[in-house]
Amino acid sequence: MAYANSPYPPIKGYSIGPDIAEGGFSKVYKAFNPDKPPPCIAAVKVISLVNASSGPTLDEQSYKRIKKEIKVHTALKHSNILELIDSVEDQEGIPSRKIPPAFYIILDYAVGGDLFDQLVPDVGLCNDDEVIHFYFRQLMSGLHFCHSKGVVHRDLKPENILLDGRGNLLISDFGLCSVYKHNGKERMLSEVCGSAPYAAPELALGRPYHGPAIDLWSSGIILYVLLVGNTPWDNPTMESPEFVSYVNGVIWSMDPWCRINPELKALLQELMNIDPELRITLPQLVKNPWFRMKNPLMNAEGLAKSGANLAVRLAKQRGELEGRHEEDEVRKLASELVNTPAIEISLDGGESSNVPLSQEVAQSQLGTRFKNDLNMNPTQPFSCTVRLFTADPVLASQKMQHANLSTMFISESAIEDLIEAFTQALDTLGVKHLVKPLNPPTDAESDHTSGVKITVSFIDNRKQKLMGSLRIEPIVPIDGARQNMPGDGMDVDEEAEPENSPQWGVVFKRRKGDVLQWKKKYEELVRLLPSGLMVSSSS
C-alpha cells in the first residue's frame, strides 16, 4: 500500500508520504507501514547523494559522515533517544521518477512533536519548575547514555529535541556526533561544528577540545532557554555584547538573569563555565541538589507518569500566560484527564472505548474528539491531548500535510486576500519574500486553487539568518484523506457537514535558523494581519 502522489517506492515496508522537514541535501517524510501492528507511523529521512538543483554528488567527507551517523545512531537504544529503526542506501535511484540516489533513514516518528513548540518566546516553559526539571532530567539521561557509549552529540539545540507520544523527551539528529572514547581510551576532538548560540566558547579557539564538555555547555544553554524562552547570546565570543557581559559577571543583575532563582543560576554558571576544565561534568551534575530532587511528573524509570497529565499541564500554563480563557467544557475535560485514574487504562494499550470519562464530558464535542484520538492512538495520550489543548479544536479535526501547531492557523478568506494580507505584512516587517504556487498550474498562471508557498528570509535580532516558507494550502477533512493517509490519529465528527466556503491552512514553516526567533517573527506577522482573517489559531 502506498501514499497517493508519492514518487517513492516503499522502503523496508514503509510507504513514504508528505514531507515534514527539510534542509540542504535532505528531507524528512512521514511514512506508514501497514504490515506492522500500531503504532506503525515512522519518519523517513531521505539524504540525496546528488543535489537536485546543481547536480554535484555528495562529497566524500559528507558521505562518510552520513555512514557514521547511521552506524552510531543505530547503536544508541535509549528511552530518551529517538530510535533509528532501519536504513537503506540506494546507489541507483529511479531516473524515470526523477528520484536521485539516496540514503533512506527510517526513524521512530515523534508523535508528540517538538518540545520547543511548547515554549513561549521570552518566557520559556511558563515558570513551571517541575516541567523544566522533568525535561532537563530526561535530556541528561539521554546524554549520559550517549557519553557512556563514547559518543558526543555536538549539536544539541531546540530543533533536535522531540517528544514521544507520552511527552517524553527524545534526542535526535546525530549528524555531527563523534566517537571520543573507544575501548576505554579517550581522544580530543578538533572539528568545529554546531549552532553558534548553543556552541561552547572553546570551539572558536581552533584548538583540540574535550567532547563531553561541549555537550554540557549546550545543555546549559537549553536549560536557560527552558527558563526564559530565549538564548542568552548569538555566539559565545567577545563580539557578542551579551557574552562579554557574561564573562565580566555584570549580566547577573540584568534581565532576564535576575529573574532566575539563585539555585538554578548557580547551576547555569557551572554548566556554562567558560573554562572547560572547570565546567561541571555529568557525574558531578547528578549530585546537584536541584537535579536530584524527586519529580512528581516522573516515574521510577525516569519517564512520564501520565502523558495526558503532562500535556494538560503544559497547555493550561501556556493558555493562562497568553490570556486565553478556555470554555468551561475544556477546563472540565482537563480536570477529568488529570484527576480520573481510569484514564491511565488506555496508557497500557487497552481499548480506549473502556476509558470511563464522565457522561457529561463524554457527550461534549471535545470529549468525543479526545476519545476518537485515543481510538487511533491508545498508547499516545500526550499527542492526543496536546492537540486539544495547545490548538483550536478545528485544527485537531482537520488534516494538513505540513501541520505545525505552534505556527499555524485556519482562514476562510479568499486565497487572493490571504496572499495580499501576507505580502503587505511581510513588506512592513522588512522580510524578503517570493510567492509561488504549491503546484504549478497548467492553464492559468494566476491559479492558486491548490495553494501557494511564500518563501521568506530575514535576519533576526541576534544577526542570524532565518529561512523558510509561509504555506497556504486547502484543508482536507480527515475522512476524505484517510484512504491515502492511514494512521494519522485524528478524526472528525461523523455528522459534520463540509463548509460552503473553502478553508485554508496557513503554516509558517522554518527551514533554517533559531526556532524561538522563528516563532517570534510568526507572532509579529500575525499581529499585522487584518481582523477577521483567522477562523482559529494555535498561537
GIFEN-V223422 format. One line per field, one symbol per residue. ss: DSSP state (@ for helix, = for strand, . for the rest). burial: # if it has 9 or more other C-alpha atoms within 8 Angstrom, else .. A space follows every 50 residues. Layout:
BEGIN
ss: ???
burial: ???
END
This chain:
BEGIN
ss: ..........=..==========..=======........========.= ......=..@@@@@@@@@@@@@@@@.....=..=======...=@@@.=. .=======....==@@@@.=...=....@@@@@@@@@@@@@@@@@@@@.. ==.....@@@===.....===......==.==..==..=......@@@.. @@@@@...=.@@@@@@@@@@@@@@@@@@............@@@@@@@@.@ @@@...@@@..@@@@@@@@@@..........@@@@...@@@@.....=.. ...=..@@@@@@@@@@@@@@@......@@@@@@@@@@@@.@@@@@@@@.. .@@@....@@@@@.@@@@@@@@@@@@....@@@@@@@@@...@@@@.==. ....@@@====...@@@@@@@@@@@@@@@..======............. .========.....==========.==@@@@................... ...=========..@@@@@@@@@@@@@........==..
burial: .##..#...##..#######.#..##########.....########### #......#....#.##..##.###.#.#.########..#..##....## ################.####.####...##################..# ########.#############.#.##..##......##...##..#### ###.....#############################..#.#####...# ##....##.#...##..#.#####.#..####..#.....#.....###. ..##.#######.#######........##########.#..#.###.## ##..#.#...##.#.############################.###### ...##########.#..#..###.###...###..###..#.....##.# ##########...###############..#...#.#.####........ ..###########.######.##.#...#...######.
END
